[in-house]
Amino acid sequence: MHASHHPTRRTALLGSLGLLALPASSAVALAAADAVWPTASAVPGGVVRLPLGPANQRPLAQIAGSDGSAIPLLVLGDAIAWTALVGIALSTPPGPAQIALPLDGGGVRQLAYQVAPKQYAQQQLRVAPGTVDLSPQDEARYTREHAHLAEVMATFSPPPSVALRMAVPVPGRRSSSFGLRRVFNGQARNPHSGMDIAAATGTPVRAPLPGTVIDVGDYFFNGNTVWLDHGGGLLGMFCHLSAVDVQPGDVLRTGQRLGAVGATGRVTGPHLHWSVMLNRAMVDPALFLDA
């Protein structure tokens, strides 16, 4: 048989099920069922999916950090087709970018992609003055916490074996969207690097994907916080909790309670701040949700 006549693995499967000739409505439903997460969005704060082709073993893929270090990337797939998932930091300028694929015999293959511009909205917030203009003591505390969290964010474990479609960790109104340029008491600060979900204090917060608890703490800005490692450099951060029900080392399944909504840290009211990190870049959690 000529190569052009070889069915794809997916076509062969559909043919064996008698599904090749589908009415339009069924075809749409099938396409939706075949969707993948995260949704590709090659903008600052988004995720790009880069096909790596076939290989007998999972390829290594890396991206350069701000300090020039090589940060490992999440690579998913199988011997027929591998894909690198690249989280794009909010600070990334639009334009050309690349990842590196170290080769077995030495050397590196470069794979290029383009980052498109995106303009995020701006939000004015009023908070307690002491949480904007920090005292020397609070500044020292923040510096200590920042150094510790840099180690947490560098976590890289074996890639996840489940689909990356996430469950919403708490029901509620999304009160502040990812990427907002935030101005606290008239002073510009870093863009909002997560999704805020408004809910009453005490509402259970649940794991959106299976994961291992890698950090629990009470932080100056984030209050009571839990970090989950979903695998392959995909991490979740859950902030401002009123209660924490887990400890480092706990392994959670999707939907398992990890804490409860609260108003600890720098907040204007009870809500969950949920961040998703991929290769040490905060990315939009909505890309991992079905709605």
NUKE-292604 format. One line per field, with one value per residue (C-alpha): y, x, z; residue number from 1; residue in one letter. Coordinates in Angstrom, 1 decimal. Layout:
# residues N
c2	[Y/...]
c1	[X/...]
c3	[Z/...]
num	[NUM/...]
residuo	[A/...]
END
This chain:
# residues 291
c2	[0.0/3.4/5.7/8.1/5.4/4.6/5.6/7.8/6.1/8.2/7.5/3.8/3.8/5.7/3.4/0.3/1.8/2.7/6.4/7.7/8.9/11.2/13.7/17.3/17.5/14.3/15.6/18.8/16.8/14.5/17.5/18.9/15.6/15.5/19.0/19.2/21.3/23.7/25.8/27.2/30.9/32.3/35.6/36.8/34.7/32.0/28.6/27.5/23.9/23.0/19.6/17.8/14.9/11.1/9.7/6.4/8.3/11.5/14.3/16.8/20.4/23.5/27.3/29.9/31.6/35.3/34.5/32.4/29.0/26.1/25.5/22.1/22.0/19.7/17.3/15.1/12.4/9.1/7.6/8.6/12.3/14.4/18.0/20.5/22.8/26.2/28.7/32.3/34.7/37.9/39.9/38.3/40.9/40.1/38.8/35.7/33.2/29.7/26.6/24.3/20.5/19.0/16.2/12.8/13.2/16.7/20.0/21.6/22.0/25.3/25.4/28.9/30.3/33.8/35.6/37.8/41.0/41.2/44.2/43.4/45.7/47.9/47.7/50.3/48.8/50.3/48.3/48.9/51.3/48.9/46.3/48.7/50.7/47.9/48.5/47.3/44.3/43.4/44.0/41.6/39.0/39.4/38.9/35.7/34.4/35.3/33.3/30.3/30.4/30.5/27.1/25.9/27.2/25.3/22.0/19.6/16.0/13.3/14.5/13.9/10.8/12.4/14.9/18.5/19.5/21.0/21.3/24.7/24.5/26.4/27.5/31.2/34.4/35.1/38.5/39.4/38.0/36.9/39.6/42.7/45.5/46.3/49.7/49.6/52.9/54.7/52.7/50.4/46.8/43.5/42.3/39.9/36.4/34.3/33.9/35.3/33.4/35.1/32.7/32.8/32.2/28.5/27.3/24.1/24.5/21.3/20.1/20.8/17.9/15.1/16.6/16.4/19.1/20.7/23.7/25.1/28.4/31.8/34.4/38.2/38.9/35.6/34.6/30.9/29.2/25.7/24.7/21.6/19.8/18.4/17.1/18.2/21.8/22.3/23.8/25.2/27.9/28.5/31.6/33.6/30.4/30.4/26.8/24.4/20.7/19.3/19.1/18.7/15.2/14.6/13.2/14.5/13.3/15.6/17.1/16.3/19.2/21.0/24.0/26.6/30.1/32.9/36.5/36.1/38.1/41.2/41.1/43.2/40.4/36.6/34.8/32.2/33.4/30.5/30.6/28.0/27.9/26.2/26.1/28.8/31.2/32.1/31.4/31.9/29.2/29.6/27.9/24.7/24.9/23.8/27.0]
c1	[0.0/1.3/2.1/-0.6/-3.2/-2.2/-5.0/-4.1/-4.5/-7.6/-9.2/-8.5/-10.2/-13.2/-13.5/-13.5/-16.3/-18.3/-18.1/-16.4/-19.7/-21.1/-24.0/-22.9/-24.3/-22.4/-19.2/-19.4/-20.0/-17.0/-14.8/-15.7/-15.0/-11.6/-10.6/-7.4/-6.5/-4.9/-6.4/-3.5/-3.1/0.3/0.1/1.7/0.1/-1.0/0.2/1.7/1.6/4.7/4.6/7.9/7.2/7.8/10.4/10.8/11.4/9.9/12.1/13.8/12.7/13.8/13.2/15.6/14.8/15.3/18.7/19.7/19.1/17.5/13.9/12.5/9.2/6.2/6.2/3.2/2.3/3.6/6.1/3.9/3.7/5.1/4.0/5.8/3.6/5.2/3.8/4.4/5.1/3.0/6.3/7.2/7.4/5.5/7.7/9.8/10.7/12.2/12.7/15.7/15.7/19.0/20.1/21.5/24.7/25.3/24.2/20.8/17.9/16.0/12.2/10.8/7.3/5.7/4.2/1.3/0.5/-2.4/-3.7/-5.1/-7.5/-6.6/-8.2/-8.0/-8.1/-8.1/-6.3/-4.8/-1.8/0.5/0.1/1.3/4.0/5.7/7.4/11.0/9.8/7.2/9.7/12.2/9.4/8.4/12.0/12.3/9.1/10.0/13.3/11.4/8.7/11.3/12.4/8.8/8.2/11.2/9.6/9.7/8.4/7.4/4.7/1.1/-0.6/-4.1/-5.7/-5.1/-8.8/-9.2/-12.2/-13.0/-11.6/-14.6/-18.0/-18.6/-18.3/-15.0/-14.5/-11.1/-9.7/-6.2/-3.8/-5.5/-3.0/-3.6/-3.2/-3.2/-4.0/-2.8/0.4/0.9/1.8/2.4/-0.4/-2.9/-1.4/-4.4/-8.1/-10.2/-13.4/-15.7/-17.2/-18.3/-15.7/-15.6/-16.6/-14.6/-11.7/-10.9/-8.0/-8.7/-6.4/-4.6/-1.5/0.9/1.0/4.5/4.0/1.7/2.2/0.9/2.3/2.3/0.4/-1.3/-2.3/-2.9/-1.7/-1.5/0.7/0.0/2.4/0.4/3.5/6.0/6.3/2.5/1.7/-1.3/-1.4/-4.5/-4.4/-6.3/-7.6/-9.5/-8.6/-5.9/-6.7/-3.5/0.2/3.3/3.5/-0.3/-1.4/-4.8/-7.2/-9.3/-12.1/-10.5/-10.7/-7.5/-8.9/-11.6/-12.2/-11.1/-9.8/-6.3/-3.4/-3.9/-7.6/-10.6/-13.0/-13.3/-12.4/-10.1/-7.1/-6.1/-2.9/-1.6/2.1/3.7/7.5/7.7/5.4/2.0/-0.6/-4.3/-6.2/-9.2/-7.2/-7.4/-11.2/-14.1/-16.1]
c3	[0.0/-0.9/2.1/1.0/1.5/5.0/7.4/10.4/13.7/14.5/11.0/11.3/14.8/13.5/10.5/12.7/14.7/11.6/12.2/9.1/7.5/10.1/9.9/10.5/14.0/15.0/13.4/15.5/18.7/17.9/17.2/20.6/22.3/20.6/21.9/23.9/26.9/27.5/24.7/22.6/22.9/21.8/23.8/27.0/29.7/27.3/26.2/22.9/21.7/19.6/17.7/18.0/15.7/16.4/18.7/20.5/23.8/25.2/23.9/26.1/25.5/27.3/27.4/28.5/31.9/32.5/34.1/31.1/32.8/31.0/32.2/31.3/29.4/29.7/26.8/26.2/23.6/22.5/20.0/17.1/18.0/20.8/21.7/23.9/26.0/26.6/29.2/28.1/30.9/31.1/30.8/27.4/24.6/21.4/18.6/17.8/20.6/20.6/22.6/22.6/22.0/23.2/20.8/21.9/20.0/21.3/19.9/20.2/17.8/18.0/17.4/16.8/17.4/17.5/20.5/19.5/21.4/23.9/25.8/29.2/31.1/34.1/37.6/40.4/44.0/47.5/50.1/53.6/53.1/54.9/52.2/49.5/51.2/53.2/56.5/56.8/58.7/56.1/53.3/55.0/55.4/51.7/50.6/52.6/51.2/47.7/47.9/49.3/46.7/43.9/45.0/45.1/41.6/40.2/41.0/38.1/38.4/35.9/33.4/34.2/32.8/32.7/30.3/31.3/31.3/34.8/37.1/38.6/42.1/43.7/42.3/42.1/40.1/38.5/40.1/38.6/35.4/34.6/33.3/34.7/35.2/38.8/40.5/44.3/46.0/42.9/42.5/39.6/40.5/38.7/36.5/38.1/37.6/38.4/38.4/41.3/42.2/44.6/47.2/50.8/53.5/54.3/50.8/50.0/47.6/45.6/43.5/39.7/38.7/40.5/42.3/45.1/47.8/47.6/49.8/52.5/54.2/55.4/53.1/53.4/50.2/49.5/53.0/53.7/50.5/49.1/46.1/44.1/41.7/38.8/37.1/34.4/35.7/35.8/39.2/40.9/43.7/45.9/48.0/50.8/52.3/55.7/56.3/55.0/55.0/53.5/54.2/52.0/50.6/50.4/47.1/46.0/43.3/41.2/43.4/46.7/49.2/50.0/52.0/52.2/50.8/53.0/53.1/54.5/53.0/50.9/49.9/49.5/50.5/50.6/47.4/46.0/44.0/41.8/39.7/37.2/36.4/33.5/33.1/35.9/34.0/35.3/32.6/32.3/34.2/31.8/29.1/31.1/31.6/29.4/30.0]
num	[1/2/3/4/5/6/7/8/9/10/11/12/13/14/15/16/17/18/19/20/21/22/23/24/25/26/27/28/29/30/31/32/33/34/35/36/37/38/39/40/41/42/43/44/45/46/47/48/49/50/51/52/53/54/55/56/57/58/59/60/61/62/63/64/65/66/67/68/69/70/71/72/73/74/75/76/77/78/79/80/81/82/83/84/85/86/87/88/89/90/91/92/93/94/95/96/97/98/99/100/101/102/103/104/105/106/107/108/109/110/111/112/113/114/115/116/117/118/119/120/121/122/123/124/125/126/127/128/129/130/131/132/133/134/135/136/137/138/139/140/141/142/143/144/145/146/147/148/149/150/151/152/153/154/155/156/157/158/159/160/161/162/163/164/165/166/167/168/169/170/171/172/173/174/175/176/177/178/179/180/181/182/183/184/185/186/187/188/189/190/191/192/193/194/195/196/197/198/199/200/201/202/203/204/205/206/207/208/209/210/211/212/213/214/215/216/217/218/219/220/221/222/223/224/225/226/227/228/229/230/231/232/233/234/235/236/237/238/239/240/241/242/243/244/245/246/247/248/249/250/251/252/253/254/255/256/257/258/259/260/261/262/263/264/265/266/267/268/269/270/271/272/273/274/275/276/277/278/279/280/281/282/283/284/285/286/287/288/289/290/291]
residuo	[M/H/A/S/H/H/P/T/R/R/T/A/L/L/G/S/L/G/L/L/A/L/P/A/S/S/A/V/A/L/A/A/A/D/A/V/W/P/T/A/S/A/V/P/G/G/V/V/R/L/P/L/G/P/A/N/Q/R/P/L/A/Q/I/A/G/S/D/G/S/A/I/P/L/L/V/L/G/D/A/I/A/W/T/A/L/V/G/I/A/L/S/T/P/P/G/P/A/Q/I/A/L/P/L/D/G/G/G/V/R/Q/L/A/Y/Q/V/A/P/K/Q/Y/A/Q/Q/Q/L/R/V/A/P/G/T/V/D/L/S/P/Q/D/E/A/R/Y/T/R/E/H/A/H/L/A/E/V/M/A/T/F/S/P/P/P/S/V/A/L/R/M/A/V/P/V/P/G/R/R/S/S/S/F/G/L/R/R/V/F/N/G/Q/A/R/N/P/H/S/G/M/D/I/A/A/A/T/G/T/P/V/R/A/P/L/P/G/T/V/I/D/V/G/D/Y/F/F/N/G/N/T/V/W/L/D/H/G/G/G/L/L/G/M/F/C/H/L/S/A/V/D/V/Q/P/G/D/V/L/R/T/G/Q/R/L/G/A/V/G/A/T/G/R/V/T/G/P/H/L/H/W/S/V/M/L/N/R/A/M/V/D/P/A/L/F/L/D/A]
END
